Amino acid sequence: MKYSDEQRIQKIYENADKLQNYIKEHEITKEDLLNDYSLQWLVTTPLYNIGEHVYNLSDEYKSEHPDIQWFMIAGLRHRLVHDYDGTNWNIIADVVFNELPVLINQIKELL
């Protein structure tokens, strides 16, 4: 299915918000994520989905919103998918706990 940029932004927001809410509801900490393989698997699916939708946004849309680090988000998805054994979970935890809330706020402004 081909999504419009607006639909992709909505999907990005939904995935990011659901992930953040799950982490809060289950009181998951950075330390938990660093040490629990099942939690690592849990966070990768929404991050894949976010990155895939970002990657497929039109160049025009990304150019209109240069304050969002589109390239980094799509790049994270590619690293997770293609270099899973080389994943640095400290970076992923930093993304989940520090960068994801920022992205949610940025995306919310676009909705």
Backbone as XML, in Angstrom:
<?xml version="1.0"?>
<chain id="A" units="angstrom">
  <residue number="1" name="MET">
    <atom name="N" x="0.846" y="-1.182" z="0.000"/>
    <atom name="CA" x="0.000" y="0.000" z="0.000"/>
    <atom name="C" x="0.885" y="1.236" z="0.000"/>
  </residue>
  <residue number="2" name="LYS">
    <atom name="N" x="0.556" y="2.173" z="-0.825"/>
    <atom name="CA" x="1.290" y="3.431" z="-0.885"/>
    <atom name="C" x="0.579" y="4.439" z="0.011"/>
  </residue>
  <residue number="3" name="TYR">
    <atom name="N" x="1.340" y="4.993" z="0.943"/>
    <atom name="CA" x="0.789" y="5.980" z="1.865"/>
    <atom name="C" x="1.167" y="7.385" z="1.417"/>
  </residue>
  <residue number="4" name="SER">
    <atom name="N" x="0.313" y="8.335" z="1.732"/>
    <atom name="CA" x="0.651" y="9.747" z="1.523"/>
    <atom name="C" x="1.601" y="10.179" z="2.636"/>
  </residue>
  <residue number="5" name="ASP">
    <atom name="N" x="2.249" y="11.307" z="2.452"/>
    <atom name="CA" x="3.130" y="11.829" z="3.499"/>
    <atom name="C" x="2.356" y="12.030" z="4.805"/>
  </residue>
  <residue number="6" name="GLU">
    <atom name="N" x="1.147" y="12.526" z="4.690"/>
    <atom name="CA" x="0.337" y="12.773" z="5.886"/>
    <atom name="C" x="0.008" y="11.466" z="6.609"/>
  </residue>
  <residue number="7" name="GLN">
    <atom name="N" x="-0.286" y="10.421" z="5.847"/>
    <atom name="CA" x="-0.560" y="9.119" z="6.458"/>
    <atom name="C" x="0.701" y="8.563" z="7.115"/>
  </residue>
  <residue number="8" name="ARG">
    <atom name="N" x="1.843" y="8.754" z="6.480"/>
    <atom name="CA" x="3.102" y="8.281" z="7.058"/>
    <atom name="C" x="3.412" y="9.023" z="8.358"/>
  </residue>
  <residue number="9" name="ILE">
    <atom name="N" x="3.175" y="10.313" z="8.380"/>
    <atom name="CA" x="3.410" y="11.087" z="9.606"/>
    <atom name="C" x="2.508" y="10.573" z="10.727"/>
  </residue>
  <residue number="10" name="GLN">
    <atom name="N" x="1.275" y="10.265" z="10.401"/>
    <atom name="CA" x="0.352" y="9.708" z="11.400"/>
    <atom name="C" x="0.859" y="8.364" z="11.912"/>
  </residue>
  <residue number="11" name="LYS">
    <atom name="N" x="1.345" y="7.512" z="11.016"/>
    <atom name="CA" x="1.884" y="6.201" z="11.407"/>
    <atom name="C" x="3.128" y="6.365" z="12.276"/>
  </residue>
  <residue number="12" name="ILE">
    <atom name="N" x="3.986" y="7.299" z="11.923"/>
    <atom name="CA" x="5.189" y="7.562" z="12.728"/>
    <atom name="C" x="4.776" y="7.959" z="14.133"/>
  </residue>
  <residue number="13" name="TYR">
    <atom name="N" x="3.829" y="8.878" z="14.224"/>
    <atom name="CA" x="3.358" y="9.323" z="15.530"/>
    <atom name="C" x="2.767" y="8.166" z="16.333"/>
  </residue>
  <residue number="14" name="GLU">
    <atom name="N" x="1.914" y="7.373" z="15.720"/>
    <atom name="CA" x="1.272" y="6.256" z="16.427"/>
    <atom name="C" x="2.302" y="5.263" z="16.958"/>
  </residue>
  <residue number="15" name="ASN">
    <atom name="N" x="3.263" y="4.889" z="16.125"/>
    <atom name="CA" x="4.286" y="3.938" z="16.563"/>
    <atom name="C" x="5.136" y="4.507" z="17.693"/>
  </residue>
  <residue number="16" name="ALA">
    <atom name="N" x="5.545" y="5.742" z="17.558"/>
    <atom name="CA" x="6.388" y="6.364" z="18.580"/>
    <atom name="C" x="5.621" y="6.521" z="19.889"/>
  </residue>
  <residue number="17" name="ASP">
    <atom name="N" x="4.388" y="6.971" z="19.797"/>
    <atom name="CA" x="3.573" y="7.184" z="20.990"/>
    <atom name="C" x="3.270" y="5.870" z="21.704"/>
  </residue>
  <residue number="18" name="LYS">
    <atom name="N" x="2.936" y="4.838" z="20.951"/>
    <atom name="CA" x="2.659" y="3.525" z="21.558"/>
    <atom name="C" x="3.895" y="2.972" z="22.256"/>
  </residue>
  <residue number="19" name="LEU">
    <atom name="N" x="5.050" y="3.132" z="21.628"/>
    <atom name="CA" x="6.289" y="2.647" z="22.249"/>
    <atom name="C" x="6.570" y="3.407" z="23.537"/>
  </residue>
  <residue number="20" name="GLN">
    <atom name="N" x="6.464" y="4.715" z="23.479"/>
    <atom name="CA" x="6.726" y="5.511" z="24.677"/>
    <atom name="C" x="5.730" y="5.174" z="25.790"/>
  </residue>
  <residue number="21" name="ASN">
    <atom name="N" x="4.465" y="5.021" z="25.453"/>
    <atom name="CA" x="3.462" y="4.682" z="26.467"/>
    <atom name="C" x="3.716" y="3.313" z="27.079"/>
  </residue>
  <residue number="22" name="TYR">
    <atom name="N" x="4.111" y="2.352" z="26.263"/>
    <atom name="CA" x="4.410" y="1.012" z="26.776"/>
    <atom name="C" x="5.564" y="1.075" z="27.781"/>
  </residue>
  <residue number="23" name="ILE">
    <atom name="N" x="6.583" y="1.803" z="27.433"/>
    <atom name="CA" x="7.751" y="1.931" z="28.312"/>
    <atom name="C" x="7.355" y="2.566" z="29.640"/>
  </residue>
  <residue number="24" name="LYS">
    <atom name="N" x="6.544" y="3.597" z="29.569"/>
    <atom name="CA" x="6.096" y="4.269" z="30.801"/>
    <atom name="C" x="5.190" y="3.357" z="31.631"/>
  </residue>
  <residue number="25" name="GLU">
    <atom name="N" x="4.215" y="2.735" z="30.984"/>
    <atom name="CA" x="3.253" y="1.887" z="31.696"/>
    <atom name="C" x="3.919" y="0.707" z="32.398"/>
  </residue>
  <residue number="26" name="HIS">
    <atom name="N" x="4.964" y="0.177" z="31.785"/>
    <atom name="CA" x="5.657" y="-0.975" z="32.352"/>
    <atom name="C" x="6.916" y="-0.587" z="33.127"/>
  </residue>
  <residue number="27" name="GLU">
    <atom name="N" x="7.086" y="0.715" z="33.289"/>
    <atom name="CA" x="8.201" y="1.256" z="34.075"/>
    <atom name="C" x="9.549" y="0.666" z="33.649"/>
  </residue>
  <residue number="28" name="ILE">
    <atom name="N" x="9.728" y="0.584" z="32.348"/>
    <atom name="CA" x="10.975" y="0.066" z="31.795"/>
    <atom name="C" x="12.040" y="1.147" z="31.897"/>
  </residue>
  <residue number="29" name="THR">
    <atom name="N" x="13.194" y="0.762" z="32.355"/>
    <atom name="CA" x="14.309" y="1.704" z="32.494"/>
    <atom name="C" x="15.348" y="1.444" z="31.401"/>
  </residue>
  <residue number="30" name="LYS">
    <atom name="N" x="16.254" y="2.373" z="31.285"/>
    <atom name="CA" x="17.356" y="2.202" z="30.337"/>
    <atom name="C" x="18.146" y="0.938" z="30.680"/>
  </residue>
  <residue number="31" name="GLU">
    <atom name="N" x="18.369" y="0.731" z="31.954"/>
    <atom name="CA" x="19.093" y="-0.463" z="32.406"/>
    <atom name="C" x="18.349" y="-1.742" z="32.012"/>
  </residue>
  <residue number="32" name="ASP">
    <atom name="N" x="17.018" y="-1.736" z="32.153"/>
    <atom name="CA" x="16.220" y="-2.888" z="31.733"/>
    <atom name="C" x="16.440" y="-3.172" z="30.247"/>
  </residue>
  <residue number="33" name="LEU">
    <atom name="N" x="16.382" y="-2.130" z="29.455"/>
    <atom name="CA" x="16.539" y="-2.300" z="28.010"/>
    <atom name="C" x="17.928" y="-2.820" z="27.651"/>
  </residue>
  <residue number="34" name="LEU">
    <atom name="N" x="18.929" y="-2.347" z="28.339"/>
    <atom name="CA" x="20.296" y="-2.781" z="28.054"/>
    <atom name="C" x="20.521" y="-4.256" z="28.390"/>
  </residue>
  <residue number="35" name="ASN">
    <atom name="N" x="19.757" y="-4.791" z="29.326"/>
    <atom name="CA" x="20.016" y="-6.144" z="29.828"/>
    <atom name="C" x="18.965" y="-7.192" z="29.486"/>
  </residue>
  <residue number="36" name="ASP">
    <atom name="N" x="17.879" y="-6.800" z="28.875"/>
    <atom name="CA" x="16.786" y="-7.741" z="28.626"/>
    <atom name="C" x="16.571" y="-7.907" z="27.121"/>
  </residue>
  <residue number="37" name="TYR">
    <atom name="N" x="16.950" y="-9.076" z="26.632"/>
    <atom name="CA" x="16.861" y="-9.375" z="25.207"/>
    <atom name="C" x="15.431" y="-9.235" z="24.688"/>
  </residue>
  <residue number="38" name="SER">
    <atom name="N" x="14.440" y="-9.655" z="25.456"/>
    <atom name="CA" x="13.053" y="-9.569" z="24.992"/>
    <atom name="C" x="12.616" y="-8.110" z="24.848"/>
  </residue>
  <residue number="39" name="LEU">
    <atom name="N" x="13.077" y="-7.247" z="25.725"/>
    <atom name="CA" x="12.759" y="-5.824" z="25.594"/>
    <atom name="C" x="13.453" y="-5.222" z="24.378"/>
  </residue>
  <residue number="40" name="GLN">
    <atom name="N" x="14.647" y="-5.697" z="24.093"/>
    <atom name="CA" x="15.346" y="-5.223" z="22.910"/>
    <atom name="C" x="14.548" y="-5.557" z="21.651"/>
  </residue>
  <residue number="41" name="TRP">
    <atom name="N" x="14.026" y="-6.765" z="21.600"/>
    <atom name="CA" x="13.184" y="-7.152" z="20.470"/>
    <atom name="C" x="11.914" y="-6.314" z="20.436"/>
  </residue>
  <residue number="42" name="LEU">
    <atom name="N" x="11.368" y="-6.025" z="21.596"/>
    <atom name="CA" x="10.129" y="-5.262" z="21.679"/>
    <atom name="C" x="10.286" y="-3.859" z="21.089"/>
  </residue>
  <residue number="43" name="VAL">
    <atom name="N" x="11.386" y="-3.197" z="21.338"/>
    <atom name="CA" x="11.548" y="-1.821" z="20.850"/>
    <atom name="C" x="11.948" y="-1.766" z="19.381"/>
  </residue>
  <residue number="44" name="THR">
    <atom name="N" x="12.528" y="-2.840" z="18.858"/>
    <atom name="CA" x="13.007" y="-2.757" z="17.481"/>
    <atom name="C" x="11.874" y="-2.669" z="16.458"/>
  </residue>
  <residue number="45" name="THR">
    <atom name="N" x="10.772" y="-3.357" z="16.677"/>
    <atom name="CA" x="9.689" y="-3.320" z="15.688"/>
    <atom name="C" x="9.131" y="-1.914" z="15.494"/>
  </residue>
  <residue number="46" name="PRO">
    <atom name="N" x="8.772" y="-1.192" z="16.558"/>
    <atom name="CA" x="8.306" y="0.177" z="16.313"/>
    <atom name="C" x="9.387" y="1.066" z="15.694"/>
  </residue>
  <residue number="47" name="LEU">
    <atom name="N" x="10.646" y="0.861" z="16.085"/>
    <atom name="CA" x="11.719" y="1.658" z="15.499"/>
    <atom name="C" x="11.892" y="1.344" z="14.015"/>
  </residue>
  <residue number="48" name="TYR">
    <atom name="N" x="11.762" y="0.073" z="13.640"/>
    <atom name="CA" x="11.788" y="-0.299" z="12.213"/>
    <atom name="C" x="10.680" y="0.445" z="11.469"/>
  </residue>
  <residue number="49" name="ASN">
    <atom name="N" x="9.476" y="0.355" z="12.028"/>
    <atom name="CA" x="8.315" y="0.952" z="11.359"/>
    <atom name="C" x="8.459" y="2.463" z="11.218"/>
  </residue>
  <residue number="50" name="ILE">
    <atom name="N" x="8.909" y="3.116" z="12.264"/>
    <atom name="CA" x="9.125" y="4.560" z="12.205"/>
    <atom name="C" x="10.143" y="4.877" z="11.113"/>
  </residue>
  <residue number="51" name="GLY">
    <atom name="N" x="11.252" y="4.174" z="11.135"/>
    <atom name="CA" x="12.303" y="4.418" z="10.151"/>
    <atom name="C" x="11.858" y="4.150" z="8.728"/>
  </residue>
  <residue number="52" name="GLU">
    <atom name="N" x="11.074" y="3.109" z="8.534"/>
    <atom name="CA" x="10.578" y="2.786" z="7.193"/>
    <atom name="C" x="9.658" y="3.880" z="6.673"/>
  </residue>
  <residue number="53" name="HIS">
    <atom name="N" x="8.766" y="4.370" z="7.527"/>
    <atom name="CA" x="7.872" y="5.451" z="7.100"/>
    <atom name="C" x="8.658" y="6.726" z="6.823"/>
  </residue>
  <residue number="54" name="VAL">
    <atom name="N" x="9.634" y="7.022" z="7.647"/>
    <atom name="CA" x="10.475" y="8.204" z="7.414"/>
    <atom name="C" x="11.212" y="8.067" z="6.087"/>
  </residue>
  <residue number="55" name="TYR">
    <atom name="N" x="11.797" y="6.909" z="5.849"/>
    <atom name="CA" x="12.552" y="6.673" z="4.625"/>
    <atom name="C" x="11.690" y="6.910" z="3.386"/>
  </residue>
  <residue number="56" name="ASN">
    <atom name="N" x="10.409" y="6.581" z="3.479"/>
    <atom name="CA" x="9.513" y="6.690" z="2.332"/>
    <atom name="C" x="8.749" y="8.002" z="2.237"/>
  </residue>
  <residue number="57" name="LEU">
    <atom name="N" x="9.004" y="8.930" z="3.164"/>
    <atom name="CA" x="8.433" y="10.266" z="3.002"/>
    <atom name="C" x="9.034" y="10.899" z="1.754"/>
  </residue>
  <residue number="58" name="SER">
    <atom name="N" x="8.273" y="11.755" z="1.123"/>
    <atom name="CA" x="8.803" y="12.424" z="-0.069"/>
    <atom name="C" x="9.944" y="13.361" z="0.324"/>
  </residue>
  <residue number="59" name="ASP">
    <atom name="N" x="10.857" y="13.544" z="-0.601"/>
    <atom name="CA" x="11.966" y="14.478" z="-0.361"/>
    <atom name="C" x="11.438" y="15.888" z="-0.130"/>
  </residue>
  <residue number="60" name="GLU">
    <atom name="N" x="10.366" y="16.231" z="-0.810"/>
    <atom name="CA" x="9.771" y="17.552" z="-0.648"/>
    <atom name="C" x="9.280" y="17.762" z="0.787"/>
  </residue>
  <residue number="61" name="TYR">
    <atom name="N" x="8.613" y="16.756" z="1.305"/>
    <atom name="CA" x="8.093" y="16.868" z="2.674"/>
    <atom name="C" x="9.245" y="17.019" z="3.669"/>
  </residue>
  <residue number="62" name="LYS">
    <atom name="N" x="10.264" y="16.192" z="3.514"/>
    <atom name="CA" x="11.414" y="16.271" z="4.420"/>
    <atom name="C" x="12.100" y="17.621" z="4.310"/>
  </residue>
  <residue number="63" name="SER">
    <atom name="N" x="12.168" y="18.163" z="3.100"/>
    <atom name="CA" x="12.788" y="19.484" z="2.912"/>
    <atom name="C" x="11.980" y="20.596" z="3.569"/>
  </residue>
  <residue number="64" name="GLU">
    <atom name="N" x="10.674" y="20.416" z="3.617"/>
    <atom name="CA" x="9.799" y="21.417" z="4.242"/>
    <atom name="C" x="9.921" y="21.421" z="5.764"/>
  </residue>
  <residue number="65" name="HIS">
    <atom name="N" x="10.486" y="20.346" z="6.326"/>
    <atom name="CA" x="10.600" y="20.204" z="7.785"/>
    <atom name="C" x="12.029" y="19.785" z="8.149"/>
  </residue>
  <residue number="66" name="PRO">
    <atom name="N" x="12.986" y="20.662" z="7.891"/>
    <atom name="CA" x="14.401" y="20.299" z="8.088"/>
    <atom name="C" x="14.827" y="20.187" z="9.554"/>
  </residue>
  <residue number="67" name="ASP">
    <atom name="N" x="13.974" y="20.614" z="10.480"/>
    <atom name="CA" x="14.319" y="20.554" z="11.899"/>
    <atom name="C" x="14.267" y="19.128" z="12.446"/>
  </residue>
  <residue number="68" name="ILE">
    <atom name="N" x="13.646" y="18.211" z="11.708"/>
    <atom name="CA" x="13.571" y="16.811" z="12.126"/>
    <atom name="C" x="14.702" y="16.052" z="11.438"/>
  </residue>
  <residue number="69" name="GLN">
    <atom name="N" x="15.375" y="15.210" z="12.171"/>
    <atom name="CA" x="16.543" y="14.492" z="11.661"/>
    <atom name="C" x="16.117" y="13.249" z="10.873"/>
  </residue>
  <residue number="70" name="TRP">
    <atom name="N" x="15.503" y="13.474" z="9.734"/>
    <atom name="CA" x="14.963" y="12.395" z="8.911"/>
    <atom name="C" x="16.038" y="11.378" z="8.548"/>
  </residue>
  <residue number="71" name="PHE">
    <atom name="N" x="17.193" y="11.852" z="8.115"/>
    <atom name="CA" x="18.263" y="10.965" z="7.669"/>
    <atom name="C" x="18.721" y="10.041" z="8.798"/>
  </residue>
  <residue number="72" name="MET">
    <atom name="N" x="18.843" y="10.585" z="10.005"/>
    <atom name="CA" x="19.272" y="9.791" z="11.154"/>
    <atom name="C" x="18.229" y="8.734" z="11.524"/>
  </residue>
  <residue number="73" name="ILE">
    <atom name="N" x="16.970" y="9.095" z="11.448"/>
    <atom name="CA" x="15.891" y="8.158" z="11.797"/>
    <atom name="C" x="15.849" y="6.998" z="10.804"/>
  </residue>
  <residue number="74" name="ALA">
    <atom name="N" x="15.905" y="7.321" z="9.520"/>
    <atom name="CA" x="15.909" y="6.264" z="8.503"/>
    <atom name="C" x="17.178" y="5.430" z="8.618"/>
  </residue>
  <residue number="75" name="GLY">
    <atom name="N" x="18.295" y="6.070" z="8.910"/>
    <atom name="CA" x="19.564" y="5.356" z="9.059"/>
    <atom name="C" x="19.536" y="4.380" z="10.220"/>
  </residue>
  <residue number="76" name="LEU">
    <atom name="N" x="18.881" y="4.757" z="11.302"/>
    <atom name="CA" x="18.756" y="3.862" z="12.454"/>
    <atom name="C" x="18.003" y="2.597" z="12.049"/>
  </residue>
  <residue number="77" name="ARG">
    <atom name="N" x="16.950" y="2.762" z="11.299"/>
    <atom name="CA" x="16.187" y="1.605" z="10.831"/>
    <atom name="C" x="17.078" y="0.680" z="10.000"/>
  </residue>
  <residue number="78" name="HIS">
    <atom name="N" x="17.843" y="1.248" z="9.096"/>
    <atom name="CA" x="18.715" y="0.433" z="8.243"/>
    <atom name="C" x="19.761" y="-0.304" z="9.073"/>
  </residue>
  <residue number="79" name="ARG">
    <atom name="N" x="20.305" y="0.357" z="10.068"/>
    <atom name="CA" x="21.295" y="-0.302" z="10.931"/>
    <atom name="C" x="20.674" y="-1.447" z="11.711"/>
  </residue>
  <residue number="80" name="LEU">
    <atom name="N" x="19.480" y="-1.228" z="12.251"/>
    <atom name="CA" x="18.815" y="-2.281" z="13.013"/>
    <atom name="C" x="18.488" y="-3.484" z="12.135"/>
  </residue>
  <residue number="81" name="VAL">
    <atom name="N" x="18.050" y="-3.230" z="10.919"/>
    <atom name="CA" x="17.643" y="-4.313" z="10.025"/>
    <atom name="C" x="18.843" y="-5.041" z="9.441"/>
  </residue>
  <residue number="82" name="HIS">
    <atom name="N" x="19.853" y="-4.301" z="9.036"/>
    <atom name="CA" x="20.944" y="-4.907" z="8.282"/>
    <atom name="C" x="22.185" y="-5.227" z="9.098"/>
  </residue>
  <residue number="83" name="ASP">
    <atom name="N" x="22.259" y="-4.734" z="10.317"/>
    <atom name="CA" x="23.437" y="-5.000" z="11.152"/>
    <atom name="C" x="22.997" y="-5.327" z="12.568"/>
  </residue>
  <residue number="84" name="TYR">
    <atom name="N" x="21.999" y="-6.220" z="12.660"/>
    <atom name="CA" x="21.407" y="-6.502" z="13.967"/>
    <atom name="C" x="22.447" y="-6.957" z="14.992"/>
  </residue>
  <residue number="85" name="ASP">
    <atom name="N" x="23.363" y="-7.809" z="14.581"/>
    <atom name="CA" x="24.382" y="-8.293" z="15.520"/>
    <atom name="C" x="25.316" y="-7.187" z="15.982"/>
  </residue>
  <residue number="86" name="GLY">
    <atom name="N" x="25.392" y="-6.108" z="15.225"/>
    <atom name="CA" x="26.274" y="-5.006" z="15.586"/>
    <atom name="C" x="25.562" y="-3.877" z="16.310"/>
  </residue>
  <residue number="87" name="THR">
    <atom name="N" x="24.338" y="-4.116" z="16.765"/>
    <atom name="CA" x="23.559" y="-3.060" z="17.416"/>
    <atom name="C" x="24.201" y="-2.632" z="18.720"/>
  </residue>
  <residue number="88" name="ASN">
    <atom name="N" x="24.385" y="-1.339" z="18.857"/>
    <atom name="CA" x="24.886" y="-0.762" z="20.099"/>
    <atom name="C" x="23.663" y="-0.364" z="20.928"/>
  </residue>
  <residue number="89" name="TRP">
    <atom name="N" x="23.354" y="-1.167" z="21.930"/>
    <atom name="CA" x="22.130" y="-0.955" z="22.703"/>
    <atom name="C" x="22.188" y="0.291" z="23.563"/>
  </residue>
  <residue number="90" name="ASN">
    <atom name="N" x="23.361" y="0.801" z="23.854"/>
    <atom name="CA" x="23.452" y="2.091" z="24.550"/>
    <atom name="C" x="22.887" y="3.204" z="23.673"/>
  </residue>
  <residue number="91" name="ILE">
    <atom name="N" x="23.193" y="3.133" z="22.379"/>
    <atom name="CA" x="22.660" y="4.140" z="21.450"/>
    <atom name="C" x="21.152" y="3.983" z="21.325"/>
  </residue>
  <residue number="92" name="ILE">
    <atom name="N" x="20.680" y="2.752" z="21.187"/>
    <atom name="CA" x="19.240" y="2.518" z="21.054"/>
    <atom name="C" x="18.502" y="2.987" z="22.307"/>
  </residue>
  <residue number="93" name="ALA">
    <atom name="N" x="19.048" y="2.692" z="23.472"/>
    <atom name="CA" x="18.425" y="3.143" z="24.724"/>
    <atom name="C" x="18.390" y="4.663" z="24.777"/>
  </residue>
  <residue number="94" name="ASP">
    <atom name="N" x="19.450" y="5.293" z="24.334"/>
    <atom name="CA" x="19.495" y="6.757" z="24.294"/>
    <atom name="C" x="18.410" y="7.297" z="23.358"/>
  </residue>
  <residue number="95" name="VAL">
    <atom name="N" x="18.262" y="6.657" z="22.218"/>
    <atom name="CA" x="17.220" y="7.053" z="21.268"/>
    <atom name="C" x="15.845" y="6.903" z="21.907"/>
  </residue>
  <residue number="96" name="VAL">
    <atom name="N" x="15.594" y="5.751" z="22.510"/>
    <atom name="CA" x="14.271" y="5.470" z="23.078"/>
    <atom name="C" x="13.937" y="6.410" z="24.236"/>
  </residue>
  <residue number="97" name="PHE">
    <atom name="N" x="14.898" y="6.655" z="25.095"/>
    <atom name="CA" x="14.608" y="7.436" z="26.301"/>
    <atom name="C" x="14.830" y="8.940" z="26.141"/>
  </residue>
  <residue number="98" name="ASN">
    <atom name="N" x="15.660" y="9.344" z="25.189"/>
    <atom name="CA" x="15.957" y="10.775" z="25.047"/>
    <atom name="C" x="15.448" y="11.384" z="23.747"/>
  </residue>
  <residue number="99" name="GLU">
    <atom name="N" x="15.602" y="10.674" z="22.655"/>
    <atom name="CA" x="15.246" y="11.228" z="21.351"/>
    <atom name="C" x="13.776" y="10.995" z="20.978"/>
  </residue>
  <residue number="100" name="LEU">
    <atom name="N" x="13.230" y="9.869" z="21.380"/>
    <atom name="CA" x="11.847" y="9.558" z="21.025"/>
    <atom name="C" x="10.857" y="10.609" z="21.540"/>
  </residue>
  <residue number="101" name="PRO">
    <atom name="N" x="10.955" y="11.058" z="22.791"/>
    <atom name="CA" x="10.031" y="12.103" z="23.246"/>
    <atom name="C" x="10.133" y="13.386" z="22.419"/>
  </residue>
  <residue number="102" name="VAL">
    <atom name="N" x="11.327" y="13.728" z="21.987"/>
    <atom name="CA" x="11.520" y="14.922" z="21.147"/>
    <atom name="C" x="10.827" y="14.715" z="19.805"/>
  </residue>
  <residue number="103" name="LEU">
    <atom name="N" x="11.039" y="13.541" z="19.206"/>
    <atom name="CA" x="10.408" y="13.242" z="17.918"/>
    <atom name="C" x="8.888" y="13.284" z="18.040"/>
  </residue>
  <residue number="104" name="ILE">
    <atom name="N" x="8.356" y="12.720" z="19.088"/>
    <atom name="CA" x="6.897" y="12.730" z="19.278"/>
    <atom name="C" x="6.376" y="14.153" z="19.289"/>
  </residue>
  <residue number="105" name="ASN">
    <atom name="N" x="7.045" y="15.030" z="19.994"/>
    <atom name="CA" x="6.610" y="16.435" z="20.041"/>
    <atom name="C" x="6.731" y="17.101" z="18.675"/>
  </residue>
  <residue number="106" name="GLN">
    <atom name="N" x="7.795" y="16.814" z="17.955"/>
    <atom name="CA" x="7.963" y="17.391" z="16.622"/>
    <atom name="C" x="6.882" y="16.902" z="15.670"/>
  </residue>
  <residue number="107" name="ILE">
    <atom name="N" x="6.601" y="15.614" z="15.713"/>
    <atom name="CA" x="5.605" y="15.036" z="14.823"/>
    <atom name="C" x="4.204" y="15.528" z="15.200"/>
  </residue>
  <residue number="108" name="LYS">
    <atom name="N" x="3.949" y="15.648" z="16.486"/>
    <atom name="CA" x="2.634" y="16.137" z="16.942"/>
    <atom name="C" x="2.338" y="17.509" z="16.344"/>
  </residue>
  <residue number="109" name="GLU">
    <atom name="N" x="3.372" y="18.343" z="16.206"/>
    <atom name="CA" x="3.180" y="19.671" z="15.619"/>
    <atom name="C" x="2.824" y="19.599" z="14.128"/>
  </residue>
  <residue number="110" name="LEU">
    <atom name="N" x="3.186" y="18.510" z="13.491"/>
    <atom name="CA" x="2.891" y="18.366" z="12.064"/>
    <atom name="C" x="1.494" y="17.819" z="11.801"/>
  </residue>
  <residue number="111" name="LEU">
    <atom name="N" x="0.882" y="17.230" z="12.812"/>
    <atom name="CA" x="-0.444" y="16.614" z="12.636"/>
    <atom name="C" x="-1.547" y="17.667" z="12.586"/>
  </residue>
</chain>
